Amino acid sequence: MSKPSDEYIKAFEKATLRQSKYFLEAAQDRREMPQDDLVTHLINARVKGEKLTDKELCSMLSLLVSGGFVTTIQMLNHGIMMFSQRPDLVDELRESPELIPAFIEELLRFRPTVIATARLAVRSVELGGASIKKGDIILALLTSAGRDPEKFDDPNTFNLHRRGVKQHMSFGHGIHTCVGAPLARLELKIAFEVLLKRFSRFDCPADKDLDWVNSVFLRGVDHLPVHFSNA
């Protein structure tokens, strides 16, 4: 992966500062006029008896915005790409919309947005013939887990009726399971229900012709041109 340009770094810094300023102003607004919303609850939250600092508050809100928006939008893009490549899925889901949750789970396994995550080894361990020492940083490939032939039969095929598909790792596992997973599933379910109700045909460029985000952790596109229609 190439190093970002100076222009990109400056633009990123400017956007980050602007975002932090917005979060701090929103927090101050909620301190003066509390509401029954997430920002107010975060302001009043206590960790070991202490309130969140402004830095911690901004970090938390930034995480919620990025995790609750970027990844879900890219999963929606992946779903539309599948509709374009597999018109038969569109027909089946329009006829049986109760299968949309199953479609979402198989989509998360087959082509997830988050493709990798970093972890710090808290103790030394032997894993799969490799020696991992305490303090090592590990890059776990979640997409590889979703295509594991020992876990999923014919893993490189998209199967709407796959059994045990929820055992994918796209939302992490254990104490590291994504707390936003239920929200992401709900957002995608509503979005796909609306799209499939209104349209029967989705046409977008092939994967090889799209501009993909240059990232180790995220699989997504910079933009997705789509033609929606009713055949």
N, C-alpha and C positions, 0 to 999 in steps of 0.2 A: 504494500500500500504506500503510495507516495505521500510526502508531507504536504499538508494544506498550504495554500499560498498565503502570503502576507495579507492580501486583501481579504481572504476568507477569515483569517484569524481576527483581523480588526473588526470585520462585520459581526463575527461571532461574539466578540467581547462587547461590542455596542449593544447587540440584541440581549445579551445576558444582563448587562447593567440596566437596560430599559425594563426587562422583565422583573428584576429585583425591585426596582423603583415602584413598579405597578403593584407587586405583592405587598410591599411595605405600606403603600398608601391604602390598599384594600384592608390591611390588618388594622391600621389606625382608624379607618372608617368604622370597622366592626367594634373596636374598643369604645368608640364614642356612641355608636348605635348598634348594639348587639342584635343579631338575628338568629333564627333557628337554621343555621347553615354550617357548612364544613369549616369555613375560615374562623367563625366565632368559636366553634368547638376546639379547634387547634389552639387558638389564643388562650383559652381557658384550661387547656390540658396541663397535666402535671406529670413530670417524669422524676421519680424519687423526690417528690415534693417541690420540684422547681418547674417554673414555666419555661417554654421554649424560648431560646434567644432569637433575635431577628434573623441571624444567619441560619439557625436550625429551621425556623419557620419558612424562610425562603427556599431552603433546600427541600423541605417536605412538599411545599406547593409546586415546586419545579418538577419533582418526581411524579406527583399526581397528574400534572398537566401532560408530561411526556408519556408516562405509562398509560394514562387513560385516554390519550388521543392518538399519538403517533402510531403506536403498535396496532391499535384497533383499526385505524384508517388503512394501514397497509394490509391487514388481514382482509378487510373489505375489498381492497384491490385484488388480492390473491383469489378471492371468491369469484369476482367478476372475470378474471382471467380464466378460471376453470369453466365458468359458464360459456365463455367464448370458445374454448377448446373442446368442451364436451356438451353440445346442445342436448344430448340425451339426458343429462343431469337436470337441465332446465325443465324439460318436459316432465320428468319424474317428480321433481320437487313441486312444480305447479299443480300436478295432479294429486300429490300427497304432501302437503306442506308440513305435516307432522314429522316428516323426515329431515326438516331443516336443522334441528339440533344435532342429528347424526352427521349431516353434511359438514357442520361447523367443526365437530370433533375430528373427522377424517381430514378436513382441510388443515387443522392445527397440526396433525401428525404428518401429513404429506408435504405441505409447504408452509411452515410456520414463518412468522415475521422475525421472531427472536431466534437466531440460529446458534448462538453460543452465549456462554456466561462464564465469568471468571470467579474462581474460588481460591481461598487461602487455606492450605493444609494446616490443621491445628495439631496434627501428630503425624509421625512417619508411618507409612503403610506400603505394602506390596499390593498392587492392583493390576490384574491382567498381565502379569510378568514384568511390570514396570515398577521401579522403586521411586516412591514419592516421599520426599523428606519434609519434616515439619518446617513450615515457613515458605514452602514452594508455592508459586502461583500457578494454578491449573486452569487451562481453557477447556471447558466442557462443551462438546459439540452436541447441542440438543437435537439438531436435525439428524445427526447420525443415529441417535437413540431411536428416533421415529422411524428409521429405515432398518432397524435391527432385525434380520431374518430369524433370529432365535426368539424374538418376541412377537413379531407380526408375520403372518403368512403372506407371501408374495408382496413384500413391503413397497416395491416400486410401482405398484398399481393402485390407483385411487379406487377404493371400494366403499361405496355408500353404505353397504350393509355389513361392514366389518364388525366382528365381535371383539369386545374388550378394547375398543379404540381409545377409551378414556384413560388408558394406562400410558398414554404418550407423556413426554416430559416437557411439552411446550410451555407449561406454566410453572416449571420447576418441580420440586418434590420436597416432602417433609416440611421442616421449619422454614425452608426457602420457597415454599409454594407462593405464587403471586397472589397477594391479597385482593387484587383487582380482577381476578379470574371470573367471578360471577357477573361483575358489571360488563366485562368484555363479551362474555357469552350472550348476555341480554342485549347489548348494543348490536351485536352481529345478527342475532335472531330477528330483531325488529327491522333492521336494515334489509336483510335478505327477504323477509316476508313482504315488505313494501315493494322492493324491486321486482320480485317474482310475480306479485299480484298485478303490477302495472305493465311489465314487459315480458315478452316471450323470446326475444332474441338479443344477444349481447355480442358485439363485435369490437375487438380491440387487437392491436398488433401482436404478433408472436413474441414470446419471451426474448428471443434473440434480437428483436428489433426495438426493445424498450431501453430506456436510460435507467440503469439500476443504481441505487445508492451505494457509494463506495464505503462499505463498513464491514468490520469483522463480526459485529454482533447483530446486525439487522439486515434482513433481506426485504428490500422494498424498492419502489420506483420513485423517481423524482416527479413524474407526472404520468397519468394514464389516460390517453385519448380513447374514448368509448363511444360507440354508436348504439343507442338503445332503440329498439323497435318492436313492433308486434307483427310477426310473420303472417 
